[in-house]
Structures are given as structure tokens and as C-alpha cells.
Amino acid sequence: MTGAQVQDRDGAKLAAAKLQGKFPRLLLLWADGAYAGELIDWFKAFANWVLQIVKKPADQQGFKVLPRRWVVERTFGWFGLYRRLSKDYEYRTAHSESMIRLAMIHLMVRRLAKTADT
């Protein structure tokens, strides 16, 4: 996590540096238009990852759910179900990251338990 003064593109590079080597099957990343431009080439050169920009159609009017973009918004919605993640209570970013990990572990365990019952 970074402070608000860090541009999204720079934050993406920092996040990529943390991910490199940890997920060998990672090949494709989705992003919105804010990440377009030279960042696409940077991801390709940095780790041979494809950064795919999800854009809304030029002729679109009004709200329409875009492919893959809803995944992030849905996940943020799940975080809001957990009191410690509903607002920014944590002083340290490491604590926030830990709470996000715990929330995702909880969600995954509940889903695995449901599939084990069937």
C-alpha cells in the first residue's frame, strides 16, 4: 500500500515488484484506462506479463458493467462486510494488509466448506 501522493502507475510498479516470482502462473493482469500507455510495455519487459486495459465502448451511454472490472468492485464490497475493513481504522498499512488477508481467508474457507458439504 502506498500513500495518496503516489501515482497509480507508480504504485502498480511497486506492486508488480512484490508479485514477481511469487506467482509463476501469473500471465495476465486487467486494469482500467488510468494504467494505459507505457505501463503496458513496462509490465511486458519487467516480467513478461500482459497488462490488458478494460475500456468502456465508445458508444456506451449510461452505466453498464464492464467485463472483469466488476471483480475488483465486488471484492471491495466484500471487505466492507468486515468491521475492521469497513473504514480505514488501522494506523499501519501492514495491519490493513493482515486484515484483508484474514477476510479473504474467511471467505475462501466458507466457500470450501460449502463445496465439501455437497
C-alpha positions as MATLAB code, in Angstrom:
seq = 'MTGAQVQDRDGAKLAAAKLQGKFPRLLLLWADGAYAGELIDWFKAFANWVLQIVKKPADQQGFKVLPRRWVVERTFGWFGLYRRLSKDYEYRTAHSESMIRLAMIHLMVRRLAKTADT';
ca = [
       0.000    0.000    0.000;
       1.158    3.482   -0.715;
       0.230    6.989    0.309;
      -2.164    9.148   -1.659;
       0.723   11.144   -3.138;
       1.907    8.105   -5.153;
       0.516    7.977   -8.696;
      -1.430    4.834   -9.633;
       1.077    3.891  -12.327;
       3.980    4.137   -9.869;
       2.031    2.121   -7.315;
       1.424   -0.545   -9.961;
       5.175   -0.880  -10.468;
       5.727   -1.230   -6.723;
       3.001   -3.888   -6.510;
       4.483   -5.736   -9.508;
       7.874   -5.824   -7.821;
       6.290   -7.531   -4.798;
       4.450  -10.051   -7.004;
       7.355  -11.004   -9.237;
       8.461  -14.580   -8.649;
       5.668  -15.367   -6.182;
       3.048  -16.401   -8.744;
       4.720  -18.227  -11.633;
       1.372  -18.870  -13.369;
       0.511  -15.168  -13.437;
       0.479  -14.062  -17.066;
      -2.423  -11.624  -17.469;
      -3.479   -8.578  -15.466;
      -6.529   -6.375  -16.023;
      -6.578   -2.640  -15.419;
      -8.631    0.421  -16.257;
      -7.681    3.232  -18.592;
      -5.578    5.030  -15.972;
      -2.906    2.372  -16.457;
      -2.735    2.573  -20.257;
       0.324    3.785  -22.119;
       3.921    2.871  -21.433;
       2.986    0.836  -18.347;
       1.771   -1.934  -20.678;
       5.232   -2.173  -22.218;
       6.868   -1.913  -18.785;
       4.913   -4.952  -17.493;
       5.880   -6.933  -20.592;
       9.584   -6.078  -20.211;
       9.595   -6.437  -16.408;
       8.038   -9.875  -16.024;
       6.623  -10.858  -19.419;
       3.105  -10.130  -18.132;
       0.282   -8.915  -20.346;
      -1.465   -5.842  -18.946;
      -4.888   -5.720  -20.586;
      -6.790   -2.448  -20.368;
     -10.555   -2.852  -19.923;
     -12.196    0.096  -21.652;
     -15.805    1.049  -21.969;
     -17.168    1.062  -25.525;
     -17.041    4.479  -27.201;
     -20.760    4.368  -27.979;
     -21.831    3.385  -24.443;
     -24.335    5.634  -22.730;
     -25.194    5.318  -19.072;
     -23.950    2.700  -16.651;
     -23.003   -0.757  -17.838;
     -20.945   -3.371  -16.022;
     -17.650   -3.857  -17.851;
     -16.054   -7.284  -18.154;
     -13.524   -8.057  -15.399;
     -13.828   -4.602  -13.786;
     -16.657   -5.788  -11.532;
     -14.320   -8.304   -9.875;
     -12.423   -5.573   -8.029;
     -15.549   -3.657   -7.036;
     -17.205   -6.854   -5.805;
     -14.150   -7.706   -3.713;
     -14.105   -4.238   -2.137;
     -17.779   -4.762   -1.343;
     -16.930   -7.990    0.480;
     -14.305   -6.144    2.524;
     -16.998   -3.738    3.699;
     -18.754   -6.653    5.418;
     -15.876   -6.864    7.898;
     -15.956   -4.179   10.580;
     -12.180   -3.599   10.597;
     -12.244   -3.110    6.823;
     -15.417   -1.037    6.573;
     -13.366    2.087    7.301;
      -9.657    2.834    7.485;
      -9.147    2.095   11.181;
      -5.589    0.817   11.007;
      -2.591    3.060   11.637;
      -0.090    0.818    9.876;
      -0.530   -0.484    6.355;
       0.800   -3.883    7.473;
      -2.192   -4.168    9.817;
      -4.598   -3.308    6.992;
      -2.945   -5.896    4.776;
      -3.277   -8.505    7.529;
      -6.962   -7.741    7.966;
      -7.516   -8.087    4.204;
      -5.737  -11.443    4.245;
      -7.863  -12.632    7.164;
     -11.073  -11.534    5.442;
     -10.127  -13.349    2.229;
      -9.129  -16.481    4.160;
     -12.507  -16.389    5.899;
     -14.328  -16.040    2.579;
     -12.370  -18.891    0.994;
     -12.842  -21.244    3.950;
     -16.603  -20.615    3.914;
     -16.745  -21.401    0.194;
     -14.659  -24.551    0.592;
     -16.877  -25.698    3.455;
     -19.956  -25.281    1.240;
     -18.452  -27.370   -1.557;
     -17.349  -30.060    0.896;
     -20.948  -30.433    2.107;
     -22.329  -31.070   -1.375;
];
